[in-house]
Amino acid sequence: MLSIIVAVGENNVIGKDNQLIWHLPRDMKHFKETTTGHYIIMGRKTFESNGRPLPNRTNVIITRDKDYNAEGCIVVHSLEEAINLAKDDPEPFIIGGGVIYEIAMPLVDRIYLTQIHHKFNGDTFFPEINLDEWMEVEKRDFEPDEKNKYPFTISTLDRKK
Ligand SMILES: NC(=O)c1ccc[n+]([C@@H]2O[C@H](COP(=O)([O-])OP(=O)(O)OC[C@H]3O[C@@H](n4cnc5c(N)ncnc54)[C@H](OP(=O)(O)O)[C@@H]3O)[C@@H](O)[C@H]2O)c1
């Protein structure tokens, strides 16, 4: 099982100026709970946006730069190399960003999708999900509260066989 985990605003926006646009601690908790203990595979820009390896996960960074180093992370030079490294993990996660999601989309079996019900301006997008190819197997709605400003829905989509 290879999975994507992503949070999108309306129009599939995922980031702006190499940063996340929103702050939703409840969704961050979902991200942490879902990915802890697993390989997390990311593009070099997403790693630099996080600014550090995420704890209790094996952080794999994809870059074309053969000299790239990041303490506490494994650096690879293709998505295939990253997936191959994670082959003993029952569920490695592709955690972004836009470029890596785009190339990983045809390869993944599952998408953990957070949809934030708000329109944001941004410069990075998640690829269009063709709903003919995907089946929603779980869905939870979250209302805004004092810590989470926007309503959102967390769904799990499995690729149809
Ligand atoms: N909302 C979310 O769930 C979410 C999740 C993650 C990220 N984001 C956002 O997404 C944005 C970053 O996304 P992005 O699309 O700009 O960048 P990215 O996908 O994180 O990283 C792109 C980089 O990956 C490397 N790369 C891409 N394709 C490659 C290939 N085929 N072979 C080897 N290396 C390859 C290149 O690194 P080099 O240039 O070093 O060669 C490239 O510049 C940020 O705004 C971030 O906050 C949002």
The ligand as an ORCA input file, in Angstrom:
! r2SCAN-3c Opt
* xyz 0 1
  N      -1.245     21.204      1.891
  C      -0.455     20.136      1.948
  O      -0.902     19.035      2.310
  C       0.981     20.279      1.555
  C       1.847     19.199      1.704
  C       3.192     19.353      1.311
  C       3.617     20.565      0.785
  N       2.735     21.588      0.652
  C       3.153     22.867      0.054
  O       3.620     22.605     -1.265
  C       4.599     23.587     -1.600
  C       5.875     22.871     -2.095
  O       5.537     22.112     -3.243
  P       6.386     22.235     -4.618
  O       5.577     21.600     -5.692
  O       6.800     23.652     -4.800
  O       7.709     21.435     -4.288
  P       8.001     19.904     -3.816
  O       7.146     18.956     -4.609
  O       7.931     19.829     -2.337
  O       9.540     19.751     -4.202
  C       9.965     19.963     -5.519
  C      11.403     19.561     -5.610
  O      11.514     18.131     -5.574
  C      12.604     17.711     -6.373
  N      12.070     16.898     -7.472
  C      10.868     17.010     -8.082
  N      10.743     16.089     -9.057
  C      11.897     15.362     -9.051
  C      12.362     14.272     -9.798
  N      11.600     13.718    -10.785
  N      13.586     13.778     -9.557
  C      14.346     14.302     -8.568
  N      13.951     15.362     -7.802
  C      12.747     15.873     -8.041
  C      13.264     18.970     -6.911
  O      14.239     19.338     -5.954
  P      15.604     20.133     -6.368
  O      15.137     21.463     -6.881
  O      16.374     20.187     -5.101
  O      16.263     19.279     -7.433
  C      12.104     19.956     -6.896
  O      12.499     21.306     -6.867
  C       4.810     24.428     -0.347
  O       3.997     25.584     -0.419
  C       4.310     23.518      0.761
  O       3.874     24.237      1.888
  C       1.436     21.469      1.031
*
